[in-house]
């Protein structure tokens, strides 16, 4: 029996397996580099979080935002806008608040 053809096929399979192993080693090296970069970035983010948290503890506490108006209807107006499903006009807000501030008068002023 001649085993040369069998050895040739075996050699081809060994070459293919060796090439695949080399390719996988290259991919592993690349992935290990990317993993190191990701872990370093994660460490930096953790340090940043720790620093910000430490600094936030030193900031004075703000009780109420000074930018909000103190008018008693302000919360009602916000509610109208928050519940709206379409863009609103001033007239829509007035109607929702049941005010008469947006009513037009169709009568001409009385002559003097």
C-alpha distance (Angstrom), angle and dihedral (degrees) to the residues before:
residue distance angle dihedral
X1 . . .
X2 3.80 . .
X3 3.81 111.0 .
X4 3.82 96.2 179.6
X5 3.85 94.9 97.7
X6 3.79 89.3 48.6
X7 3.81 91.3 50.4
X8 3.82 90.5 47.9
X9 3.82 91.3 54.3
X10 3.79 89.7 45.9
X11 3.82 89.8 51.5
X12 3.83 90.7 51.7
X13 3.79 90.7 51.0
X14 3.81 91.0 48.2
X15 3.81 90.7 50.9
X16 3.81 91.1 49.6
X17 3.82 92.0 47.5
X18 3.83 90.6 47.7
X19 3.82 91.3 50.2
X20 3.80 90.7 48.9
X21 3.81 91.4 48.8
X22 3.82 90.6 49.8
X23 3.81 91.1 49.2
X24 3.81 91.3 48.8
X25 3.83 91.3 48.9
X26 3.81 89.0 52.9
X27 3.81 90.6 49.8
X28 3.81 90.5 47.8
X29 3.81 90.6 52.1
X30 3.81 90.6 50.2
X31 3.80 92.1 46.8
X32 3.80 92.0 48.1
X33 3.81 89.0 53.6
X34 3.79 91.6 49.6
X35 3.81 90.0 46.6
X36 3.81 91.1 52.9
X37 3.82 89.9 50.5
X38 3.82 91.8 48.7
X39 3.81 92.1 47.9
X40 3.81 91.0 49.0
X41 3.80 90.3 49.7
X42 3.79 90.0 48.8
X43 3.80 90.7 51.3
X44 3.81 90.4 50.7
X45 3.80 90.7 50.6
X46 3.81 90.8 50.2
X47 3.82 90.2 51.0
X48 3.81 90.0 48.4
X49 3.82 91.3 50.5
X50 3.81 90.8 49.1
X51 3.82 91.6 48.9
X52 3.80 94.1 47.4
X53 3.79 91.6 47.1
X54 3.80 91.0 50.5
X55 3.81 91.3 48.5
X56 3.80 92.9 45.8
X57 3.80 89.6 58.4
X58 3.81 88.4 60.6
X59 3.82 96.0 51.5
X60 3.80 118.3 99.0
X61 3.77 115.0 -106.1
X62 3.80 115.0 -110.5
X63 3.77 111.9 -145.9
X64 3.81 103.0 -169.9
X65 3.76 129.6 9.2
X66 3.82 107.5 -110.4
X67 3.81 90.9 -150.6
X68 3.80 94.6 72.0
X69 3.78 117.9 94.6
X70 3.79 116.9 -118.4
X71 3.81 95.4 -142.2
X72 3.81 111.7 129.1
X73 3.83 92.5 -129.7
X74 3.80 93.9 54.7
X75 3.84 94.8 91.7
X76 3.82 90.0 47.4
X77 3.81 90.9 51.4
X78 3.82 90.6 49.6
X79 3.79 89.8 50.6
X80 3.81 90.8 53.2
X81 3.81 91.1 52.6
X82 3.81 93.8 43.4
X83 3.80 92.6 51.6
X84 3.80 94.9 44.4
X85 3.78 117.5 109.4
X86 3.80 94.9 -170.5
X87 3.81 133.9 39.8
X88 3.80 112.1 -77.5
X89 3.76 133.7 -139.1
X90 3.78 124.8 -151.6
X91 3.81 88.8 -102.7
X92 3.84 90.3 56.2
X93 3.79 90.8 52.9
X94 3.82 91.9 47.7
X95 3.79 91.0 50.4
X96 3.80 92.1 47.7
X97 3.81 89.8 51.0
X98 3.81 90.3 45.5
X99 3.78 94.2 -125.7
X100 3.75 127.3 142.4
X101 3.79 96.0 -141.2
X102 3.80 94.1 109.9
X103 3.80 100.2 45.8
X104 3.76 115.0 121.1
X105 3.70 122.9 -142.0
X106 3.76 114.2 -135.3
X107 3.77 94.5 -168.1
X108 3.77 120.3 96.1
X109 3.78 116.4 -124.3
X110 3.75 114.7 -90.5
X111 3.80 114.8 -100.4
X112 3.76 115.3 -109.2
